[in-house]
């Protein structure tokens, strides 16, 4: 079993910054992709940013130029640096990891979510 724990959410004024962290633990052989998603009440979960094992990144158009995703492979950790935050960035942010367990089974694990609130 692979556990994923997020941290770093909170309340910030528009124009401010927050940094989210996500650590995966458990029987992990390899993590392929790590990503951040967000979901507002009544809406579908949407991709914010993702990063592959080789460092390739993908961003939602709405966050390009403002958010930066990075990862520490040795620590099985992914970060999301969020700058120039806007009220419309207010959501619950979820971390997702995809990889292979120590016994060779594929996994896709989600964290419990962390609230980000941006005040105007």
Buried (B, 14 or more C-beta within 10 A) or exposed (E): EBEBBBEBBEEBEEEBEBBBBBBBBEEBEEBBBBBBBBBEEEEEBEBBBBBBBEEEEBBBEEBEEBBBBBBEEEEBBBBBBBBEBBEEBBBBBBBBBBBBBEEEEEBEBEBEBBEBBBEE
